[in-house]
Structure formats: C-alpha cells, structure tokens
Amino acid sequence: QGLSIKPKWRITPKLRFDGVLSYQEGDFEGAASDAINFNTIRRDEVTTFRGRLNYQFRRKIVFFAGFKNETRTSNQANAEFDFYSIDVGARIRL
C-alpha cells in the first residue's frame, strides 16, 4: 500500500523538471528471516524523493541532473537503510 505523486513541470520549452514523492508500507509474512525473528511479521515503510532536470540542448541531445533519496524503516533489525544518489549525464539519440 502506498501513495505516489509524480509532478512534471515544463519550465521553458527546453527545460523540464520531473519529480517523484512516494510513501509505501509493506508487510512481509513468511520471509526467510521469520525463523530468526520468532515469526514476527516484518513491516517496512519506504519514503522516496526524486527530482531531475532535463535540458533539451538539441533535438537529439538531452542533458540531465538528478537527485534521489530513499529511506526505509522497519520493525526488524538490519532492514533499515538510507540511500542517496546523484546522477548527471547526457542522452544522445542516433
């Protein structure tokens, strides 16, 4: 179960912003870790934020820069994490 919002905004004819903001809950029954954790159902909450700027340099060339953060909380030990990434690059269509 969860909720996701994915805004898109054309700032100028050549510059666009794409984003994602999401929240998800998950229950994992019967996972391999159940025996270790005395059959406790694992419950996770995952929050994701992602934003990317795309610049249409030429018809077939796009430059982009983006950021992503994903956080998972859990009622099980060692199942939580924080993930951050930055990507910068170009796409060229042939």
N, CA, C and O atoms as CSV, one atom per row, in Angstrom:
chain,resi,resn,atom,element,x,y,z
A,1,GLN,N,N,0.837,-1.171,0.000
A,1,GLN,CA,C,0.000,0.000,0.000
A,1,GLN,C,C,0.877,1.227,0.000
A,1,GLN,O,O,1.956,1.250,0.592
A,2,GLY,N,N,0.386,2.250,-0.681
A,2,GLY,CA,C,1.183,3.459,-0.699
A,2,GLY,C,C,0.538,4.569,-1.487
A,2,GLY,O,O,-0.589,4.461,-1.969
A,3,LEU,N,N,1.293,5.634,-1.598
A,3,LEU,CA,C,0.854,6.830,-2.295
A,3,LEU,C,C,2.041,7.385,-3.049
A,3,LEU,O,O,3.163,7.401,-2.543
A,4,SER,N,N,1.783,7.842,-4.270
A,4,SER,CA,C,2.868,8.385,-5.075
A,4,SER,C,C,2.378,9.613,-5.825
A,4,SER,O,O,1.283,9.614,-6.389
A,5,ILE,N,N,3.200,10.661,-5.828
A,5,ILE,CA,C,2.921,11.885,-6.576
A,5,ILE,C,C,4.090,12.079,-7.534
A,5,ILE,O,O,5.251,12.028,-7.126
A,6,LYS,N,N,3.776,12.304,-8.822
A,6,LYS,CA,C,4.822,12.435,-9.836
A,6,LYS,C,C,4.623,13.722,-10.638
A,6,LYS,O,O,4.074,13.686,-11.740
A,7,PRO,N,N,5.067,14.857,-10.093
A,7,PRO,CA,C,4.886,16.113,-10.822
A,7,PRO,C,C,5.844,16.245,-12.011
A,7,PRO,O,O,6.987,15.789,-11.970
A,8,LYS,N,N,5.345,16.876,-13.052
A,8,LYS,CA,C,6.149,17.216,-14.221
A,8,LYS,C,C,5.895,18.686,-14.514
A,8,LYS,O,O,4.750,19.138,-14.532
A,9,TRP,N,N,6.971,19.425,-14.742
A,9,TRP,CA,C,6.831,20.853,-14.962
A,9,TRP,C,C,7.740,21.277,-16.109
A,9,TRP,O,O,8.961,21.154,-16.017
A,10,ARG,N,N,7.151,21.771,-17.180
A,10,ARG,CA,C,7.928,22.314,-18.294
A,10,ARG,C,C,8.207,23.773,-17.968
A,10,ARG,O,O,7.345,24.634,-18.140
A,11,ILE,N,N,9.417,24.041,-17.499
A,11,ILE,CA,C,9.804,25.370,-17.032
A,11,ILE,C,C,9.957,26.323,-18.216
A,11,ILE,O,O,9.461,27.449,-18.190
A,12,THR,N,N,10.637,25.864,-19.232
A,12,THR,CA,C,10.775,26.589,-20.504
A,12,THR,C,C,10.600,25.540,-21.607
A,12,THR,O,O,10.500,24.352,-21.302
A,13,PRO,N,N,10.561,25.943,-22.865
A,13,PRO,CA,C,10.446,24.932,-23.924
A,13,PRO,C,C,11.587,23.909,-23.931
A,13,PRO,O,O,11.421,22.807,-24.456
A,14,LYS,N,N,12.745,24.259,-23.355
A,14,LYS,CA,C,13.882,23.334,-23.360
A,14,LYS,C,C,14.204,22.735,-21.992
A,14,LYS,O,O,15.008,21.806,-21.911
A,15,LEU,N,N,13.607,23.234,-20.930
A,15,LEU,CA,C,13.936,22.785,-19.582
A,15,LEU,C,C,12.713,22.189,-18.902
A,15,LEU,O,O,11.649,22.808,-18.864
A,16,ARG,N,N,12.871,20.974,-18.360
A,16,ARG,CA,C,11.763,20.266,-17.719
A,16,ARG,C,C,12.214,19.692,-16.379
A,16,ARG,O,O,13.350,19.244,-16.228
A,17,PHE,N,N,11.304,19.715,-15.418
A,17,PHE,CA,C,11.530,19.081,-14.116
A,17,PHE,C,C,10.588,17.887,-13.988
A,17,PHE,O,O,9.390,18.001,-14.251
A,18,ASP,N,N,11.133,16.743,-13.585
A,18,ASP,CA,C,10.346,15.545,-13.280
A,18,ASP,C,C,10.632,15.168,-11.838
A,18,ASP,O,O,11.791,15.128,-11.427
A,19,GLY,N,N,9.606,14.894,-11.077
A,19,GLY,CA,C,9.796,14.536,-9.678
A,19,GLY,C,C,8.968,13.338,-9.274
A,19,GLY,O,O,8.022,12.957,-9.962
A,20,VAL,N,N,9.335,12.752,-8.154
A,20,VAL,CA,C,8.586,11.657,-7.545
A,20,VAL,C,C,8.668,11.834,-6.034
A,20,VAL,O,O,9.744,12.034,-5.470
A,21,LEU,N,N,7.523,11.756,-5.404
A,21,LEU,CA,C,7.441,11.724,-3.954
A,21,LEU,C,C,6.519,10.566,-3.623
A,21,LEU,O,O,5.344,10.586,-3.989
A,22,SER,N,N,7.039,9.550,-2.932
A,22,SER,CA,C,6.202,8.381,-2.660
A,22,SER,C,C,6.415,7.865,-1.240
A,22,SER,O,O,7.461,8.053,-0.619
A,23,TYR,N,N,5.371,7.210,-0.769
A,23,TYR,CA,C,5.374,6.576,0.551
A,23,TYR,C,C,4.714,5.216,0.384
A,23,TYR,O,O,3.629,5.114,-0.189
A,24,GLN,N,N,5.366,4.173,0.882
A,24,GLN,CA,C,4.823,2.815,0.773
A,24,GLN,C,C,4.984,2.086,2.097
A,24,GLN,O,O,5.976,2.257,2.806
A,25,GLU,N,N,3.992,1.275,2.411
A,25,GLU,CA,C,4.062,0.382,3.560
A,25,GLU,C,C,4.024,-1.043,3.038
A,25,GLU,O,O,3.314,-1.348,2.079
A,26,GLY,N,N,4.791,-1.909,3.675
A,26,GLY,CA,C,4.803,-3.309,3.256
A,26,GLY,C,C,4.870,-4.241,4.444
A,26,GLY,O,O,5.607,-3.999,5.400
A,27,ASP,N,N,4.097,-5.309,4.376
A,27,ASP,CA,C,4.144,-6.394,5.362
A,27,ASP,C,C,4.687,-7.621,4.663
A,27,ASP,O,O,4.242,-7.969,3.569
A,28,PHE,N,N,5.647,-8.279,5.293
A,28,PHE,CA,C,6.286,-9.444,4.692
A,28,PHE,C,C,6.090,-10.635,5.616
A,28,PHE,O,O,6.802,-10.795,6.608
A,29,GLU,N,N,5.128,-11.456,5.280
A,29,GLU,CA,C,4.820,-12.648,6.060
A,29,GLU,C,C,5.476,-13.842,5.389
A,29,GLU,O,O,5.448,-13.955,4.164
A,30,GLY,N,N,6.056,-14.720,6.162
A,30,GLY,CA,C,6.655,-15.919,5.593
A,30,GLY,C,C,8.024,-15.691,4.995
A,30,GLY,O,O,8.495,-16.524,4.220
A,31,ALA,N,N,8.678,-14.592,5.325
A,31,ALA,CA,C,10.026,-14.325,4.814
A,31,ALA,C,C,11.025,-15.264,5.482
A,31,ALA,O,O,10.766,-15.812,6.554
A,32,ALA,N,N,12.159,-15.435,4.836
A,32,ALA,CA,C,13.181,-16.347,5.357
A,32,ALA,C,C,13.658,-15.943,6.742
A,32,ALA,O,O,14.087,-16.788,7.527
A,33,SER,N,N,13.583,-14.650,7.045
A,33,SER,CA,C,14.048,-14.173,8.346
A,33,SER,C,C,13.060,-14.476,9.467
A,33,SER,O,O,13.382,-14.242,10.632
A,34,ASP,N,N,11.864,-14.990,9.158
A,34,ASP,CA,C,10.860,-15.255,10.188
A,34,ASP,C,C,11.365,-16.214,11.262
A,34,ASP,O,O,11.095,-16.019,12.447
A,35,ALA,N,N,12.087,-17.232,10.857
A,35,ALA,CA,C,12.584,-18.207,11.831
A,35,ALA,C,C,13.576,-17.567,12.797
A,35,ALA,O,O,13.612,-17.906,13.979
A,36,ILE,N,N,14.362,-16.658,12.294
A,36,ILE,CA,C,15.344,-15.977,13.139
A,36,ILE,C,C,14.650,-15.016,14.088
A,36,ILE,O,O,15.053,-14.881,15.244
A,37,ASN,N,N,13.608,-14.347,13.606
A,37,ASN,CA,C,12.911,-13.329,14.390
A,37,ASN,C,C,11.654,-13.871,15.066
A,37,ASN,O,O,10.748,-13.103,15.385
A,38,PHE,N,N,11.589,-15.156,15.282
A,38,PHE,CA,C,10.483,-15.785,16.005
A,38,PHE,C,C,9.123,-15.486,15.370
A,38,PHE,O,O,8.163,-15.135,16.055
A,39,ASN,N,N,9.068,-15.636,14.037
A,39,ASN,CA,C,7.830,-15.498,13.266
A,39,ASN,C,C,7.166,-14.127,13.386
A,39,ASN,O,O,5.949,-14.020,13.236
A,40,THR,N,N,7.930,-13.102,13.648
A,40,THR,CA,C,7.411,-11.740,13.657
A,40,THR,C,C,7.254,-11.280,12.209
A,40,THR,O,O,8.174,-11.439,11.407
A,41,ILE,N,N,6.106,-10.715,11.871
A,41,ILE,CA,C,5.891,-10.196,10.523
A,41,ILE,C,C,6.707,-8.925,10.358
A,41,ILE,O,O,6.631,-8.011,11.179
A,42,ARG,N,N,7.490,-8.880,9.286
A,42,ARG,CA,C,8.300,-7.688,9.025
A,42,ARG,C,C,7.410,-6.607,8.419
A,42,ARG,O,O,6.665,-6.863,7.473
A,43,ARG,N,N,7.495,-5.405,8.970
A,43,ARG,CA,C,6.741,-4.246,8.469
A,43,ARG,C,C,7.729,-3.140,8.116
A,43,ARG,O,O,8.533,-2.708,8.943
A,44,ASP,N,N,7.647,-2.698,6.874
A,44,ASP,CA,C,8.547,-1.645,6.384
A,44,ASP,C,C,7.750,-0.432,5.935
A,44,ASP,O,O,6.601,-0.541,5.506
A,45,GLU,N,N,8.385,0.720,6.042
A,45,GLU,CA,C,7.875,1.959,5.467
A,45,GLU,C,C,8.995,2.542,4.613
A,45,GLU,O,O,10.118,2.720,5.085
A,46,VAL,N,N,8.680,2.838,3.347
A,46,VAL,CA,C,9.680,3.368,2.420
A,46,VAL,C,C,9.206,4.725,1.910
A,46,VAL,O,O,8.092,4.862,1.405
A,47,THR,N,N,10.078,5.726,2.054
A,47,THR,CA,C,9.808,7.067,1.554
A,47,THR,C,C,10.846,7.390,0.484
A,47,THR,O,O,12.045,7.208,0.694
A,48,THR,N,N,10.372,7.870,-0.662
A,48,THR,CA,C,11.269,8.177,-1.776
A,48,THR,C,C,11.031,9.598,-2.260
A,48,THR,O,O,9.890,10.032,-2.417
A,49,PHE,N,N,12.119,10.315,-2.493
A,49,PHE,CA,C,12.072,11.631,-3.135
A,49,PHE,C,C,13.064,11.598,-4.288
A,49,PHE,O,O,14.230,11.243,-4.116
A,50,ARG,N,N,12.582,11.972,-5.462
A,50,ARG,CA,C,13.469,12.014,-6.627
A,50,ARG,C,C,13.129,13.254,-7.448
A,50,ARG,O,O,11.956,13.559,-7.662
A,51,GLY,N,N,14.147,13.960,-7.904
A,51,GLY,CA,C,13.964,15.120,-8.754
A,51,GLY,C,C,15.001,15.115,-9.852
A,51,GLY,O,O,16.158,14.760,-9.628
A,52,ARG,N,N,14.580,15.513,-11.050
A,52,ARG,CA,C,15.517,15.539,-12.167
A,52,ARG,C,C,15.194,16.713,-13.087
A,52,ARG,O,O,14.036,16.963,-13.418
A,53,LEU,N,N,16.247,17.428,-13.492
A,53,LEU,CA,C,16.135,18.471,-14.503
A,53,LEU,C,C,16.651,17.921,-15.822
A,53,LEU,O,O,17.719,17.310,-15.870
A,54,ASN,N,N,15.895,18.136,-16.891
A,54,ASN,CA,C,16.281,17.720,-18.237
A,54,ASN,C,C,16.371,18.967,-19.112
A,54,ASN,O,O,15.441,19.772,-19.150
A,55,TYR,N,N,17.479,19.123,-19.808
A,55,TYR,CA,C,17.656,20.259,-20.706
A,55,TYR,C,C,17.803,19.744,-22.131
A,55,TYR,O,O,18.751,19.023,-22.439
A,56,GLN,N,N,16.864,20.114,-23.000
A,56,GLN,CA,C,16.868,19.688,-24.403
A,56,GLN,C,C,17.809,20.611,-25.176
A,56,GLN,O,O,17.398,21.665,-25.662
A,57,PHE,N,N,19.078,20.204,-25.284
A,57,PHE,CA,C,20.097,21.034,-25.929
A,57,PHE,C,C,19.859,21.136,-27.432
A,57,PHE,O,O,19.831,22.231,-27.994
A,58,ARG,N,N,19.694,20.019,-28.053
A,58,ARG,CA,C,19.351,19.908,-29.474
A,58,ARG,C,C,18.237,18.869,-29.583
A,58,ARG,O,O,17.861,18.245,-28.591
A,59,ARG,N,N,17.721,18.692,-30.778
A,59,ARG,CA,C,16.611,17.760,-30.956
A,59,ARG,C,C,16.930,16.353,-30.436
A,59,ARG,O,O,16.056,15.693,-29.875
A,60,LYS,N,N,18.155,15.898,-30.616
A,60,LYS,CA,C,18.531,14.536,-30.218
A,60,LYS,C,C,19.494,14.485,-29.036
A,60,LYS,O,O,20.016,13.418,-28.714
A,61,ILE,N,N,19.737,15.625,-28.386
A,61,ILE,CA,C,20.684,15.667,-27.263
A,61,ILE,C,C,19.990,16.275,-26.040
A,61,ILE,O,O,19.452,17.380,-26.102
A,62,VAL,N,N,20.012,15.534,-24.933
A,62,VAL,CA,C,19.417,15.989,-23.676
A,62,VAL,C,C,20.465,15.855,-22.572
A,62,VAL,O,O,21.086,14.802,-22.425
A,63,PHE,N,N,20.654,16.906,-21.811
A,63,PHE,CA,C,21.490,16.863,-20.611
A,63,PHE,C,C,20.569,16.752,-19.398
A,63,PHE,O,O,19.470,17.305,-19.395
A,64,PHE,N,N,21.019,16.039,-18.374
A,64,PHE,CA,C,20.175,15.874,-17.197
A,64,PHE,C,C,21.012,15.855,-15.927
A,64,PHE,O,O,22.199,15.530,-15.944
A,65,ALA,N,N,20.357,16.215,-14.821
A,65,ALA,CA,C,20.965,16.139,-13.490
A,65,ALA,C,C,19.840,15.786,-12.522
A,65,ALA,O,O,18.756,16.368,-12.572
A,66,GLY,N,N,20.113,14.827,-11.644
A,66,GLY,CA,C,19.065,14.391,-10.742
A,66,GLY,C,C,19.575,14.016,-9.366
A,66,GLY,O,O,20.773,13.836,-9.146
A,67,PHE,N,N,18.631,13.905,-8.449
A,67,PHE,CA,C,18.911,13.549,-7.062
A,67,PHE,C,C,17.844,12.559,-6.607
A,67,PHE,O,O,16.676,12.683,-6.973
A,68,LYS,N,N,18.254,11.574,-5.804
A,68,LYS,CA,C,17.300,10.613,-5.254
A,68,LYS,C,C,17.651,10.310,-3.806
A,68,LYS,O,O,18.817,10.120,-3.459
A,69,ASN,N,N,16.626,10.269,-2.969
A,69,ASN,CA,C,16.767,9.845,-1.574
A,69,ASN,C,C,15.686,8.817,-1.297
A,69,ASN,O,O,14.508,9.050,-1.571
A,70,GLU,N,N,16.087,7.690,-0.759
A,70,GLU,CA,C,15.136,6.643,-0.379
A,70,GLU,C,C,15.465,6.198,1.037
A,70,GLU,O,O,16.619,5.902,1.347
A,71,THR,N,N,14.456,6.152,1.892
A,71,THR,CA,C,14.630,5.777,3.293
A,71,THR,C,C,13.654,4.667,3.632
A,71,THR,O,O,12.461,4.765,3.348
A,72,ARG,N,N,14.172,3.608,4.243
A,72,ARG,CA,C,13.301,2.521,4.695
A,72,ARG,C,C,13.456,2.344,6.194
A,72,ARG,O,O,14.569,2.218,6.705
A,73,THR,N,N,12.325,2.335,6.898
A,73,THR,CA,C,12.305,1.982,8.311
A,73,THR,C,C,11.616,0.635,8.428
A,73,THR,O,O,10.772,0.288,7.602
A,74,SER,N,N,11.976,-0.125,9.458
A,74,SER,CA,C,11.452,-1.473,9.605
A,74,SER,C,C,11.375,-1.841,11.077
A,74,SER,O,O,12.077,-1.269,11.910
A,75,ASN,N,N,10.517,-2.799,11.386
A,75,ASN,CA,C,10.452,-3.311,12.749
A,75,ASN,C,C,11.457,-4.459,12.957
A,75,ASN,O,O,11.497,-5.055,14.033
A,76,GLN,N,N,12.257,-4.766,11.947
A,76,GLN,CA,C,13.278,-5.817,12.034
A,76,GLN,C,C,14.672,-5.193,12.049
A,76,GLN,O,O,14.925,-4.190,11.382
A,77,ALA,N,N,15.549,-5.789,12.802
A,77,ALA,CA,C,16.936,-5.311,12.867
A,77,ALA,C,C,17.615,-5.485,11.515
A,77,ALA,O,O,17.356,-6.459,10.809
A,78,ASN,N,N,18.468,-4.561,11.160
A,78,ASN,CA,C,19.282,-4.591,9.943
A,78,ASN,C,C,18.471,-4.530,8.654
A,78,ASN,O,O,18.997,-4.874,7.595
A,79,ALA,N,N,17.227,-4.112,8.705
A,79,ALA,CA,C,16.420,-3.992,7.489
A,79,ALA,C,C,16.220,-2.528,7.093
A,79,ALA,O,O,15.600,-2.249,6.066
A,80,GLU,N,N,16.730,-1.599,7.884
A,80,GLU,CA,C,16.563,-0.177,7.598
A,80,GLU,C,C,17.725,0.336,6.763
A,80,GLU,O,O,18.844,-0.170,6.855
A,81,PHE,N,N,17.445,1.351,5.942
A,81,PHE,CA,C,18.528,1.970,5.186
A,81,PHE,C,C,18.149,3.378,4.756
A,81,PHE,O,O,16.974,3.742,4.721
A,82,ASP,N,N,19.172,4.161,4.431
A,82,ASP,CA,C,19.056,5.461,3.782
A,82,ASP,C,C,19.915,5.389,2.533
A,82,ASP,O,O,21.077,4.988,2.598
A,83,PHE,N,N,19.350,5.774,1.399
A,83,PHE,CA,C,20.047,5.708,0.122
A,83,PHE,C,C,19.998,7.080,-0.537
A,83,PHE,O,O,18.930,7.682,-0.647
A,84,TYR,N,N,21.138,7.566,-0.969
A,84,TYR,CA,C,21.236,8.845,-1.667
A,84,TYR,C,C,21.995,8.640,-2.968
A,84,TYR,O,O,22.994,7.921,-2.998
A,85,SER,N,N,21.531,9.264,-4.040
A,85,SER,CA,C,22.296,9.205,-5.287
A,85,SER,C,C,22.118,10.505,-6.065
A,85,SER,O,O,21.086,11.171,-5.981
A,86,ILE,N,N,23.145,10.839,-6.815
A,86,ILE,CA,C,23.142,11.984,-7.717
A,86,ILE,C,C,23.581,11.470,-9.075
A,86,ILE,O,O,24.584,10.765,-9.186
A,87,ASP,N,N,22.831,11.825,-10.107
A,87,ASP,CA,C,23.256,11.429,-11.453
A,87,ASP,C,C,23.280,12.655,-12.360
A,87,ASP,O,O,22.414,13.527,-12.294
A,88,VAL,N,N,24.291,12.685,-13.197
A,88,VAL,CA,C,24.480,13.763,-14.158
A,88,VAL,C,C,24.922,13.099,-15.457
A,88,VAL,O,O,25.771,12.207,-15.452
A,89,GLY,N,N,24.339,13.543,-16.573
A,89,GLY,CA,C,24.730,12.906,-17.811
A,89,GLY,C,C,24.072,13.506,-19.026
A,89,GLY,O,O,23.499,14.595,-18.985
A,90,ALA,N,N,24.171,12.757,-20.119
A,90,ALA,CA,C,23.590,13.175,-21.398
A,90,ALA,C,C,22.993,11.964,-22.092
A,90,ALA,O,O,23.497,10.848,-21.962
A,91,ARG,N,N,21.907,12.193,-22.834
A,91,ARG,CA,C,21.297,11.168,-23.669
A,91,ARG,C,C,21.393,11.654,-25.119
A,91,ARG,O,O,21.034,12.788,-25.436
A,92,ILE,N,N,21.876,10.786,-25.969
A,92,ILE,CA,C,22.000,11.125,-27.389
A,92,ILE,C,C,21.252,10.060,-28.190
A,92,ILE,O,O,21.574,8.874,-28.119
A,93,ARG,N,N,20.267,10.492,-28.937
A,93,ARG,CA,C,19.523,9.563,-29.810
A,93,ARG,C,C,20.196,9.547,-31.164
A,93,ARG,O,O,20.536,10.592,-31.718
A,94,LEU,N,N,20.380,8.368,-31.682
A,94,LEU,CA,C,21.008,8.239,-33.000
A,94,LEU,C,C,19.964,8.105,-34.083
A,94,LEU,O,O,20.306,7.986,-35.259
